[in-house]
């Protein structure tokens, strides 16, 4: 089921979201100031390409992570989260789009504070 949902996600827009996160990571790498955000952008790119069957967890990276997240939230995080929530609302309205809306909500939450997040495989029994 995860494979089918991931394929549908990728075909109907997941490739755009993931590619934009990769582009953001590359732009961050070009600037000296943005290098601390690049690894987080690349992690979220992988999650944006294939989100089903994966979960985001918080790592404890200390005060530096908190500072980077505050700067991220003020500069870019809020509008990325708003973008994902605007997409999620019509998906919630349609019954068939609820799994995709939940992934957009996950991405919206991760867009607010991406530094210190890790992507793991989710095992459901």
C-alpha atoms as one frame of an Amber mdcrd trajectory, in Angstrom:
protein
   0.000   0.000   0.000   2.875   2.372   0.808   4.316   1.842  -2.659   1.016
   2.712  -4.329   0.497   5.817  -2.178   4.089   6.950  -2.763   3.728   6.508
  -6.526   0.479   8.482  -6.588   2.049  11.156  -4.398   5.115  11.413  -6.640
   3.128  11.545  -9.890   0.587  14.104  -8.689   2.981  16.681  -7.288   5.428
  15.102  -4.876   8.218  15.437  -7.406   7.661  19.200  -7.445   7.848  19.499
  -3.665  10.932  17.305  -3.414  12.678  19.069  -6.278  12.045  22.453  -4.681
  13.593  21.237  -1.427  16.631  19.961  -3.390  16.888  23.323  -5.155  16.677
  25.113  -1.806  19.435  22.873  -0.420  21.654  23.641  -3.409  21.058  27.368
  -3.020  21.866  27.086   0.689  25.137  25.335  -0.201  26.124  28.180  -2.529
  26.007  30.711   0.280  28.252  30.473   3.304  25.471  31.666   5.602  22.995
  29.030   4.381  25.185  25.953   4.779  23.734  25.014   8.212  20.249  24.696
   6.660  21.326  22.590   3.653  21.358  19.154   5.367  17.858  19.747   6.731
  16.636  20.756   3.273  18.078  17.597   1.703  16.515  15.392   4.426  13.120
  16.980   3.827  13.582  16.590   0.073  13.811  12.831   0.488  10.771  12.877
   2.722   8.882  15.068   0.237   9.550  12.666  -2.616   8.355   9.521  -0.806
   6.563  10.394   2.471   4.460   7.284   3.036   6.030   4.741   5.348   8.350
   7.330   6.893   8.126   9.479   9.974   9.855  12.616  11.143  11.412  12.584
  14.587  13.170  15.303  16.548  16.834  15.012  17.440  18.279  16.952  20.326
  20.893  19.143  18.653  21.096  21.748  21.379  20.809  25.519  21.326  22.347
  25.941  17.856  19.477  23.955  16.361  16.980  26.131  18.202  18.597  29.326
  16.911  18.686  28.039  13.326  15.028  27.036  13.562  13.986  30.460  14.858
  15.792  32.169  11.972  14.281  29.682   9.517  10.782  30.239  10.873  11.070
  34.000  10.512  12.592  33.931   7.013  11.017  31.022   5.177   9.248  28.481
   7.363   5.918  30.206   7.826   5.179  30.609   4.113   6.208  27.027   3.331
   3.899  25.778   6.075   1.101  27.982   4.772   1.623  26.539   1.280   1.276
  22.967   2.551  -1.808  23.822   4.626  -3.516  25.514   1.677  -2.967  22.334
  -0.353  -4.101  20.105   2.532  -7.493  21.779   3.072  -9.082  20.777  -0.268
  -7.541  17.326   0.065  -9.229  16.901   3.461 -12.567  17.873   1.942 -12.361
  15.067  -0.588 -12.522  11.705   1.126  -9.951  10.082  -1.139  -7.398  12.835
  -0.524  -7.206  12.473   3.264  -3.961  10.399   3.299  -2.302  12.993   1.076
  -3.615  15.852   3.229  -2.101  14.229   6.313   1.278  14.115   4.564   0.966
  17.801   3.692   0.238  18.566   7.340   3.383  16.624   8.313   5.369  18.616
   5.766   3.852  21.864   7.047   4.960  21.060  10.584   8.437  20.110   9.358
   8.618  23.291   7.270   8.324  25.385  10.405  11.378  23.897  12.111  13.395
  21.622   9.789  16.742  21.722  11.605  17.060  18.826  14.032  14.534  16.590
  12.258  15.399  13.072  11.175  13.512  10.801   8.780  13.036   7.190   9.854
  11.132   4.254   8.433   7.820   3.672  10.139   6.927   0.108  10.976   3.265
  -0.530  11.619   2.248  -3.957  12.822
